[in-house]
Amino acid sequence: MPLGAGVVKRSTRLDDGRELLYYDDPDTTLGPERAVDARTLDPRPETATMRQDILTGDWISIAASRQNRAFLPPAELDPLAPQTPTNPSEIPSRYDVAVFENKSPSFGPALAEAFGGAPAASDPPRGIDDLAHLGLGRTRTSVGRTEVVCFSPEHAGSFGTQTVTRARTVIEAWADRTAALSALPGIEQVFPFENRGEAIGVTLPHPHGQIYAYPYITPRTTRLLDSIDRTAPDLFQRILEFEQAGPRVVLRGEHWTAFVPFAARWPIEVHLLPHRHVADFAETNEAERDELAPLYLRLLRGIDALYETPTPYIAAWHQAPVRHARDTARLHLQLTSPRRAADKLKFLAGSEAAMGAWIGDIPPETAAAHIREAVEGVTL
């Protein structure tokens, strides 16, 4: 299936039925054929169960199968590298970008209804109103889907180490998967993200991210929607104009602006907003995606240029819920890192972790000046 920017998508399935998608670069050297998964895999784990925290209303997915996931394997046993006779990895063929269903999912494989070979959930959520109700001992099946997005077949790296062409392919994959996952039954929100570095808890050095398709609107987004309701429907446009007029902008293009937010929590925190209102990646146009590839690479490489060693971070792409607030909640990146010096990390202790009352270590204007200087020195 041809997509935008000359990217081609190819679909297949792994031995246990999980979906695997290849996204070929426009200048790919790969042929159209892909190897079949020759492994004999165990059946997929049972779908996890969500439990409601009655004190907050949050839903907690109890996914015991995640205890079995790979932990810092050697390069020759990288589960995200292409399969070899000595490495029965998750991806049978050489690839440019690959996306597949997680073997140890936090949500799924069951969906609210049988779909695409997935079993129906035994006790699925019954809509937003059902999930909002509070009660002791409430449970629901953790319907949904979690996917792994491999940015490269190489063993080590991150999004920021990719070429502009490869970055553009990943962006096209994010848009394609956002549209597809949003169409699945029972899905309320789709969240692409990248965890980078052992300090963040990454268990695989392979350059990759993930996409979660949730059966609910996440707590962070719920608070965001409340802020929109309490202020104005065009809150994101107001934020953009406020930051563009201030001293915290670190990078600006024709379609995107990156800035350190006015009330940054983390020592390194950068938000990236599109200038036009779009609810998610699926709504971005070709020009926005084309500019995002080099601009996002410059931002990530600038963050790495702050210190002599790579900086751990979480790159979180917030998207509007699938069926709510599409005209008010805007797609945006929140990039955060606990690194507060070359050899120091910010740990969430009593006030932040227990009470959610944050104390910033570095003035946002100071952080913005350092990041802006580092980004200006980046060449692609």
C-alpha positions as CSV (number, residue, x, y, z in Angstrom):
1,M,0.0,0.0,0.0
2,P,1.6,3.3,-1.0
3,L,1.5,6.1,1.6
4,G,2.6,9.7,1.6
5,A,6.2,10.8,0.8
6,G,6.8,7.7,-1.3
7,V,6.6,5.3,1.7
8,V,5.2,1.9,1.0
9,K,3.5,-0.3,3.6
10,R,3.6,-4.1,3.6
11,S,1.5,-6.2,6.0
12,T,2.0,-9.8,7.3
13,R,1.6,-11.7,10.5
14,L,3.9,-13.5,12.9
15,D,3.5,-17.1,13.9
16,D,1.3,-16.4,16.9
17,G,-1.0,-14.2,14.8
18,R,0.4,-10.8,15.8
19,E,0.3,-8.2,13.0
20,L,3.6,-7.0,11.5
21,L,3.9,-4.0,9.2
22,Y,6.9,-3.0,7.1
23,Y,7.2,0.7,6.1
24,D,9.7,1.0,3.3
25,D,11.7,4.2,2.8
26,P,11.1,6.0,-0.6
27,D,14.7,5.3,-1.5
28,T,14.7,1.7,-0.1
29,T,17.1,-0.9,-1.3
30,L,14.8,-3.7,-0.2
31,G,12.8,-5.8,-2.5
32,P,9.0,-6.3,-2.2
33,E,9.3,-9.8,-0.7
34,R,9.4,-10.5,3.0
35,A,10.4,-13.7,4.8
36,V,7.8,-15.8,6.6
37,D,8.1,-16.1,10.4
38,A,9.5,-19.6,10.8
39,R,9.4,-19.8,14.6
40,T,6.9,-21.9,16.5
41,L,5.6,-19.5,19.2
42,D,3.6,-20.0,22.3
43,P,0.0,-18.8,22.3
44,R,-0.4,-15.1,23.1
45,P,-0.9,-14.2,26.8
46,E,-4.3,-13.6,28.2
47,T,-5.5,-10.0,28.1
48,A,-4.7,-8.1,31.3
49,T,-7.3,-6.8,33.7
50,M,-7.8,-3.2,34.7
51,R,-8.5,-2.3,38.3
52,Q,-10.0,1.0,39.3
53,D,-8.3,3.2,42.0
54,I,-11.3,4.5,43.8
55,L,-9.3,7.4,45.3
56,T,-8.5,8.9,41.9
57,G,-10.8,7.1,39.4
58,D,-7.7,6.0,37.5
59,W,-7.6,2.6,35.8
60,I,-4.5,0.4,36.5
61,S,-3.7,-2.4,34.0
62,I,-2.3,-5.4,35.8
63,A,-0.2,-7.0,33.0
64,A,1.8,-9.8,34.6
65,S,3.1,-11.1,31.2
66,R,5.3,-8.0,31.0
67,Q,7.6,-9.5,33.6
68,N,8.9,-11.9,30.9
69,R,10.0,-9.2,28.4
70,A,13.7,-9.0,27.3
71,F,16.1,-7.1,29.5
72,L,19.2,-5.6,27.9
73,P,20.1,-8.6,25.7
74,P,23.5,-8.7,23.9
75,A,23.6,-7.4,20.3
76,E,23.6,-10.9,18.8
77,L,20.3,-11.6,20.6
78,D,18.5,-8.3,19.9
79,P,14.8,-9.2,19.6
80,L,14.2,-6.1,17.3
81,A,16.9,-6.9,14.8
82,P,16.1,-8.9,11.6
83,Q,16.0,-12.6,12.2
84,T,19.2,-14.7,11.6
85,P,19.8,-18.4,12.0
86,T,21.2,-17.7,15.5
87,N,18.8,-14.9,16.5
88,P,15.1,-15.9,16.3
89,S,14.0,-12.3,16.7
90,E,10.5,-10.7,16.3
91,I,11.1,-9.5,12.7
92,P,11.7,-12.1,10.0
93,S,13.2,-9.8,7.3
94,R,15.5,-6.9,6.8
95,Y,13.5,-3.7,7.1
96,D,13.6,0.1,7.0
97,V,10.9,0.7,9.6
98,A,8.8,-2.0,11.2
99,V,5.8,-2.0,13.5
100,F,4.4,-5.0,15.2
101,E,2.1,-5.9,18.1
102,N,4.0,-6.2,21.4
103,K,4.5,-9.8,22.6
104,S,4.0,-8.7,26.2
105,P,1.2,-6.1,25.9
106,S,-0.2,-3.8,28.6
107,F,-3.5,-3.6,26.7
108,G,-4.9,-6.4,24.4
109,P,-4.8,-8.5,22.5
110,A,-8.6,-8.7,23.2
111,L,-10.7,-5.8,21.9
112,A,-14.2,-4.7,22.8
113,E,-15.4,-6.7,19.8
114,A,-13.8,-9.4,17.7
115,F,-11.7,-7.6,15.2
116,G,-8.8,-8.5,12.9
117,G,-8.4,-11.9,14.5
118,A,-8.3,-10.6,18.0
119,P,-10.7,-12.3,20.5
120,A,-13.5,-10.4,22.1
121,A,-13.0,-9.2,25.6
122,S,-14.8,-11.0,28.4
123,D,-15.6,-7.9,30.4
124,P,-14.8,-4.8,28.3
125,P,-15.3,-1.2,29.3
126,R,-18.9,-0.1,28.5
127,G,-18.0,3.4,27.3
128,I,-16.7,6.6,29.0
129,D,-19.5,6.9,31.4
130,D,-19.0,3.4,32.6
131,L,-15.3,4.1,33.3
132,A,-16.0,7.3,35.1
133,H,-18.3,5.6,37.6
134,L,-16.5,5.0,41.0
135,G,-16.9,1.8,43.0
136,L,-14.8,-0.5,45.2
137,G,-13.4,-3.6,43.5
138,R,-14.3,-2.5,39.9
139,T,-12.5,-4.3,37.1
140,R,-12.6,-4.4,33.3
141,T,-10.7,-6.2,30.7
142,S,-7.7,-4.2,29.4
143,V,-8.8,-4.1,25.9
144,G,-6.7,-2.2,23.4
145,R,-3.4,-2.7,21.6
146,T,0.3,-1.9,22.2
147,E,2.7,-1.8,19.3
148,V,6.5,-1.6,18.9
149,V,7.9,0.9,16.3
150,C,11.4,0.0,15.1
151,F,13.1,3.0,13.6
152,S,16.0,1.1,12.1
153,P,17.4,-2.5,11.9
154,E,20.5,-1.3,13.6
155,H,21.2,-2.5,17.2
156,A,21.7,0.9,18.8
157,G,20.5,4.4,18.4
158,S,17.4,6.5,18.8
159,F,15.0,8.6,16.7
160,G,17.5,11.4,16.7
161,T,20.3,9.2,15.1
162,Q,18.2,8.5,12.0
163,T,18.4,10.3,8.6
164,V,15.9,12.8,7.5
165,T,14.4,10.3,5.1
166,R,14.1,7.7,7.8
167,A,12.5,10.1,10.2
168,R,10.0,11.0,7.5
169,T,9.1,7.3,7.1
170,V,8.6,7.0,10.9
171,I,6.3,10.0,10.9
172,E,4.3,8.5,8.0
173,A,4.0,5.2,10.1
174,W,2.8,7.2,13.1
175,A,0.1,8.8,11.0
176,D,-0.9,5.5,9.5
177,R,-1.0,3.7,12.8
178,T,-2.9,6.5,14.5
179,A,-5.7,6.3,11.9
180,A,-5.8,2.5,12.0
181,L,-5.8,2.2,15.8
182,S,-8.4,4.9,16.2
183,A,-10.7,2.8,14.1
184,L,-10.5,-0.2,16.3
185,P,-13.5,-1.0,18.5
186,G,-13.1,0.1,22.1
187,I,-10.2,2.5,21.5
188,E,-10.5,6.0,23.1
189,Q,-6.9,7.4,22.7
190,V,-3.7,6.7,20.7
191,F,-0.3,7.6,22.1
192,P,3.0,7.3,20.2
193,F,6.1,7.7,22.3
194,E,9.8,7.0,22.6
195,N,11.7,6.1,25.8
196,R,15.4,6.7,25.4
197,G,18.1,5.6,27.9
198,E,18.6,3.2,30.8
199,A,17.9,6.1,33.2
200,I,14.4,6.2,31.9
201,G,14.0,2.4,32.2
202,V,14.7,1.3,28.6
203,T,15.4,-2.4,28.4
204,L,16.5,-2.5,24.8
205,P,19.1,-0.2,23.2
206,H,17.6,-0.8,19.7
207,P,16.2,2.4,18.2
208,H,12.5,2.1,18.8
209,G,9.4,3.6,20.2
210,Q,5.9,2.4,21.1
211,I,2.3,3.1,20.4
212,Y,-0.4,2.5,23.0
213,A,-4.1,2.4,22.1
214,Y,-6.0,2.9,25.3
215,P,-9.6,1.8,26.2
216,Y,-10.0,5.1,28.1
217,I,-9.0,8.8,28.0
218,T,-5.8,9.0,30.0
219,P,-5.6,10.9,33.3
220,R,-3.2,13.4,31.8
221,T,-5.5,14.2,28.9
222,T,-8.5,14.3,31.2
223,R,-6.8,17.1,33.1
224,L,-5.9,18.9,29.9
225,L,-9.5,18.8,28.7
226,D,-10.6,20.2,32.0
227,S,-8.2,23.1,31.6
228,I,-9.6,23.8,28.1
229,D,-13.2,23.7,29.5
230,R,-12.1,26.2,32.3
231,T,-10.3,28.6,29.9
232,A,-11.1,28.7,26.2
233,P,-11.6,26.3,23.3
234,D,-8.6,27.9,21.5
235,L,-6.3,27.3,24.5
236,F,-3.5,25.7,22.4
237,Q,-3.5,28.6,20.0
238,R,-3.2,31.0,22.9
239,I,-0.3,29.0,24.4
240,L,1.5,29.0,21.0
241,E,1.2,32.8,20.6
242,F,2.2,33.4,24.2
243,E,5.3,31.3,23.9
244,Q,6.2,32.6,20.4
245,A,6.2,36.1,21.9
246,G,8.5,35.2,24.8
247,P,12.1,34.1,25.5
248,R,11.6,30.4,25.7
249,V,11.4,29.4,22.0
250,V,14.2,27.1,21.0
251,L,13.3,26.2,17.4
252,R,10.7,27.6,14.9
253,G,9.7,26.6,11.4
254,E,6.9,27.4,9.0
255,H,4.6,24.8,10.6
256,W,6.0,24.0,14.0
257,T,7.4,25.8,17.1
258,A,9.4,24.2,19.9
259,F,9.7,25.9,23.3
260,V,10.4,25.4,27.0
261,P,7.0,25.8,28.6
262,F,6.4,28.7,31.1
263,A,5.9,26.3,34.0
264,A,8.4,23.5,33.1
265,R,8.6,20.7,35.6
266,W,11.7,18.9,34.4
267,P,15.3,20.1,34.1
268,I,15.0,19.5,30.4
269,E,11.4,20.0,29.0
270,V,10.5,21.1,25.5
271,H,7.0,21.2,23.9
272,L,6.5,21.2,20.2
273,L,3.3,22.5,18.7
274,P,2.0,22.6,15.1
275,H,0.9,26.1,14.1
276,R,-2.4,24.8,12.6
277,H,-4.9,23.0,14.8
278,V,-4.7,19.2,14.1
279,A,-6.1,16.6,16.5
280,D,-3.5,13.9,15.8
281,F,-0.8,12.7,13.3
282,A,-3.5,11.4,10.9
283,E,-4.7,15.0,10.4
284,T,-1.3,16.5,9.6
285,N,-0.7,17.3,5.9
286,E,2.3,16.5,3.7
287,A,4.0,19.9,4.3
288,E,3.7,19.6,8.1
289,R,5.2,16.1,8.0
290,D,8.0,17.1,5.7
291,E,9.1,19.9,7.9
292,L,8.7,17.9,11.1
293,A,11.3,15.3,10.1
294,P,14.4,17.6,10.0
295,L,13.0,20.0,12.7
296,Y,12.4,17.1,15.2
297,L,15.9,15.7,14.4
298,R,17.5,19.1,15.1
299,L,15.7,19.3,18.4
300,L,16.7,15.8,19.5
301,R,20.3,16.3,18.4
302,G,20.4,19.6,20.2
303,I,19.3,18.0,23.4
304,D,22.1,15.4,23.0
305,A,24.6,18.3,22.4
306,L,24.0,19.7,25.8
307,Y,26.3,17.1,27.4
308,E,29.1,14.8,26.2
309,T,27.0,11.7,26.6
310,P,23.4,11.0,25.2
311,T,20.6,12.4,27.3
312,P,17.8,10.1,28.5
313,Y,14.3,11.3,27.7
314,I,10.7,10.5,27.1
315,A,9.3,11.9,23.9
316,A,5.5,11.8,24.4
317,W,3.2,12.7,21.4
318,H,-0.1,13.8,22.9
319,Q,-3.0,13.3,20.6
320,A,-6.7,14.2,21.0
321,P,-9.0,11.4,22.1
322,V,-10.6,9.4,19.3
323,R,-14.1,10.7,19.8
324,H,-13.9,13.7,22.1
325,A,-12.4,17.2,22.0
326,R,-11.2,16.8,18.4
327,D,-11.7,20.5,17.7
328,T,-9.9,21.7,20.9
329,A,-7.2,19.3,21.9
330,R,-4.2,19.7,19.7
331,L,-1.4,17.3,18.7
332,H,1.8,18.2,20.5
333,L,5.1,16.8,21.8
334,Q,6.2,16.9,25.4
335,L,9.9,16.0,25.5
336,T,11.1,15.6,29.1
337,S,14.4,14.5,30.7
338,P,15.4,14.1,34.4
339,R,19.0,15.2,33.5
340,R,19.8,18.3,35.5
341,A,23.6,18.2,35.0
342,A,26.2,16.1,33.2
343,D,26.3,13.6,36.1
344,K,23.1,14.3,38.0
345,L,19.4,13.2,37.6
346,K,16.3,14.6,39.1
347,F,14.5,11.9,41.0
348,L,10.9,12.2,41.9
349,A,10.8,12.0,45.7
350,G,8.2,13.0,48.3
351,S,6.7,16.2,47.0
352,E,6.5,15.2,43.3
353,A,5.9,11.5,43.5
354,A,3.6,11.4,46.5
355,M,1.7,14.7,46.2
356,G,2.2,15.8,42.6
357,A,3.6,19.1,43.8
358,W,6.6,19.8,41.6
359,I,9.6,21.9,42.3
360,G,11.7,23.0,39.3
361,D,15.4,22.9,39.5
362,I,16.3,25.2,36.6
363,P,14.4,28.4,35.5
364,P,12.7,27.7,32.2
365,E,14.3,30.8,30.6
366,T,17.8,29.5,31.5
367,A,17.0,26.0,30.2
368,A,15.6,27.5,27.0
369,A,18.8,29.6,26.4
370,H,21.0,26.5,26.8
371,I,18.8,24.3,24.5
372,R,18.5,27.1,21.9
373,E,22.3,27.5,21.7
374,A,22.7,23.7,21.4
375,V,20.1,23.4,18.7
376,E,21.6,26.3,16.7
377,G,24.8,24.3,16.5
378,V,23.2,21.3,14.9
379,T,23.6,20.5,11.3
380,L,21.8,17.7,9.5
